[in-house]
Amino acid sequence: MLGFLDRLWCYLLASITMIKRIMCRKTGPQTKRICIFGISADPPTGKTGHVGIVSSLAALGFDEILVLPVYKHMFTEKRNKQSNFDHRLEMCRIAFQGIPNVVVTDQERALFNTVASTNNNPSEVPRLGTIDLLEFLIKEYEVKNIHPEFTLAMGADTFMDLLSKKWRRWNDIIQTVQGRFVVKIRGTTNDDSINEEKLKKSVLEKIDEYNEKHMDACSCLPASYSLNVQFLEGAVSNTSSSGLRENGSELFWKECLTKEVFEYISHNELYCFKNSE
């Protein structure tokens, strides 16, 4: 009798396992809406800067806001001026903690190290761009059985550079994210409201130009070529990392950073707070 019950139990367990496998195959990978926000984070600014932008992105309803501090800039001149990556990574984690669905990751470093490990010339710095990162991230999510639907968040000037073909494999980037972008319109003059309107108008004209050119050229082009852009307007002021680094006032730094990030910088003697002894 016990032998029969044991065989019955094993049969039930095997059946349950098979059903689970069938269900997994039927359901397929989980779709996840992910907004990618790459920043130098040198340092990450507070509510009037990076924290304000990330908070606004989180309010758009993405499943995940993926914050990626730049590991090594593509251009040597800028790369040599970058602060220590581990410090910038930690400052991002401190700055954005508490904002829903935000994940700060070192995936740029992981990509860099993966490519460097296969390089025959160890002294050569790999030249990696946004498309390389996107393709790397897709593979990383696929391992987790996740189908990522990426949206790229960037400033208006950067977005205009992309549409002006200044980025390597620029159109592959647009296709990979299926035209999804969040563009931050930020004024650069004393009258930001007027300047932002002009900037937004220029961006919209560039979007229309792109869509008309690429959709009319061939009716069989995939829908991913069509640009679908959301705007972040007036969410933050003009606080920038570069402007902050040029100012040696402790009061100004306290105003532009979160309390926790300022304390981290002060404790680790970074930037203008380095011990002169």
N, C-alpha and C positions, 0 to 999 in steps of 0.2 A: 504493500500500500504506500509506504513511504517513497519507494522508488518511483511509483507512478506520479505522486505529488511533486517530487523533485523534477521529473521530466516535464511536467505541466508548467511548473514555475519557470524553468529555463526557456520553454517555448514562449511563454508570455513575455519574458524579458526580451527575447530575440525579436518578437513581433513589435514590441514597443520601440525598440531601437530602429527597426526597419521603417516604421511609420514616421519617426522623427527625421530620418534621412530623406524620405520622400517629401515630407513637408518642407525641409530646407531647400531641396531642389526646386520645388514649386514656388516658394516665396522668393527665391533668388536674393541678390544683394540688397541691403537696405540703402535707400536713397537718402542722402544727407545734403542739405543746402548749406554751403560753407562760403563765408566771405573771407577772402585773404587780404590781410593788411600788412604790407612790408614796410618797415621803417628802419632808419639808422639808429633811432633811440639813443642819441648821443648828446644829452640824455633825453629820456621820454618826459615830455612836459605834462603839466597838470590839466585842470578842468578847462582852461582857456586854450589848450593845445591837444596833445595826443589823447589824454584821458577823455576829454570832451568828444573827440572824434570817435573813439572806440565805444563810448557810451551811446552815441547817436547811431552807430552801426548796430549795436546790440538791440536797439529799439526797433529796428527794421524787421525783426522776426526770423533771423537766420537760425539754423540749428546750431551753428558754431561760428565764432569769430576767431580765425586763425591768425595770430599775431606772429610775424616772422622778422626778428631783428636781422639786419643784413650782416652776413658773416665776413666776407671779404668783397669789397667793392670791385667791380669789373675794371675800373680805371685806376692805375697805379697811384696817380696824384692824390686821389681821394682815399684810396686804400691806406696809404701811409699816414693819413691824418686820423684814421679811426681809432677810437678808444678800445680798450680791452673788451673782447666779445663777451666773456663771462660776466663782467660787470654790467654791460648793457643788457644782457639777457636777464640777469637778476633784477635790475631796475625795472624792466618791463613787467616781470612777475609781481613785483611790489606795487607798481603803479596801477595795474589793471586788476588786481585782486578784488573780488567782490562784485565785478561787473558780470552779469549773467552770460553763460555760454562762451566765455572768452578762454581760449587756450593759447598760451605762450609757448612756442616750441623752438628748438634749435635745429630744425630740419634743413636749413641752409647749410649749416656746418656738416650735417650728416651727408648731404649731397656732395659737398665739396670733398670730404674725406673719401667718399666712394669713388669719385672720379679720379682723385689724386692717387689712390691706391693702384689704379690701373695704368697710370702714366709712366712711360719709360724714362722720362726725365723728371726726377724728384724735385729739382730746383724750379721747374716751370710751374707757375701759378695758373690753374685752370681758369679759363674765361667762361663763366657760366652766366646765363641770363634767366629771365622769367620763364621762358618756355621750357628750359631744362628743369626748373623747379616744379613747374606744373606737371610735367611728365613723371617726375620722381614721386610727387605726392600722389598722383593717381595710382601708381603701383603700390605705394604704402597703404592706401585705403583699401585697395582691392584685396590685399592680404587679410584685412579685417572684415572682408565680405561687405564692404561699403562702396556704393556707387556715388562718388562726389559730384555735386553740381556746383561748380566754382563760380564765384563772383569776385572780380578784382576791385578793390577800393584804392583810389589814388587821387592826387590833386589834379586840378584842371590843366595846369601846364604840362604835367607828365602825360596826361591823357592825350593832349594835343600833339605831343611829341610822338606818341604811339601811332596816331592816325597819320602823322606826317612821315611815317616809315623810318623813323630814326632808331627803332628797336630791331634787334636781330629776330628774324622769323615773326615779324609783327602780326602778319595775318594768321599765322598758326596759333598765336596767342588768343586772338579774337575768336577763332573757331573752337579752340579748346574750352573756352569759358562760355561758348555759345552766345557771344555778344553781350554778356552780362557784366555791367560795371556800376560802381557807385563812385561818383565824382564829387569831390569837395571843391566848392566854389569859394575861394578866399580872396578878399580884396587886398590890394597892394598899395593903395594911396590913402590919403587922409579921409576922403569920402568913400568909404568901403562900399556903401550901398549902391552908389552910382557905378563904381568900378566893377562890382560883382555882376551887375546887370549886363554890362558890356561884355564881360568875360563869359557869362552864361550864353549870351547871344552868339558869340564866336564859336563856342563849343557846339551849340545846337546846329549852327550852319555847317560845321565840320561833320557832324553826325549825319545830317541830311545828305551832304555831298557823298559821304562814304556809302550810305545805304542805296542811294540812287545809282551810283556807279557800279556797285557790286551786285545789286539785285536786277538791274536792267540789262547788265552785260550778258546774262544767261539765265533764263527762267528756271533752269534745273539746279541752280545753286542751292545748297542746303540752307534751312532757316537760320542755322547757327551763324551765318555771315551777317545777319541783320543785327544792328546794335540796339541793345535794350538798356538804357542808362537811367539810373536814379541819381538825383542830386542831393547833396547835403549843403544847405545854404544857411548861413548865419548861426551855425551851431557853436562855433568857436571864434576867437579873435585871431590875430596874426602872430601869436606866440610861437616861435620856432626854436629848434635846438641850436641852430647856427647863431641866431641873434642872441640867445642866452649865453653861449660860450664867449661872445665878444663883450659881454658886460661883467665887470668884476664886482658889482654891488651885491653884497650878501642879502640885502633886503629884496632886491629884484629877483634873485634866485629863489628866495622863499615864496615870493608871490607867484612865480611861474611853475613851481613844482609842487607835488603833493608833499605833505609833511614827512611821510615815510621815505620818499625818494631823496629829499633833501638831507635827512638824517643819515641815509646810507652813503651819500656822496661825501658828506662831512666826515663821517666815521672812517671812510676808506681813503680820505684825502685825495679826491679826484678833482680834475679840472683846476679851477682857480683856488681850490682849497688844499692844494698840495703843501706839505710842510716844507718850508724854505730852508730848514736847517740841514 
